[in-house]
């Protein structure tokens, strides 16, 4: 379980204080892509989604080594949360044990794909999987 106490690295990032409906972001759907570290799969998914007109961001479910951890601000910002696989959904579920409102929000917004951690950033195979599983292309 992740430590959220004051003085820890997660304390500030997990305070919800962002303007979620920001007029500068336009009206495109907001999708959050989640993989383990937020370095390869989820940024590729966000880039593919952007090609389809989606306002997309990426982050990681493993708070110990994610470049950008999946914070409540990101969860509340997103219209949809795209987990690249079940393991990433389960990891985030464990990270937020006891945060019932947030867990309910995650479950309502979640789409869980089936993409394993074996691809490089923007590899053609990975782009194809996102297009196939999200956009039927």
Secondary structure, DSSP 8 states (H G I E B T S, - for coil): ----STTSTTTTTTS----SS-GGG-SS-EEEEEESSSSSHHHHHHHHHHHTT-EEEEEES-TTT-SSB--HHHHHH-SEEEESSHHHHHHHHHHTTT-HHHHHHHHHHEEE----S---TT-HHHHHHHHHHHH--
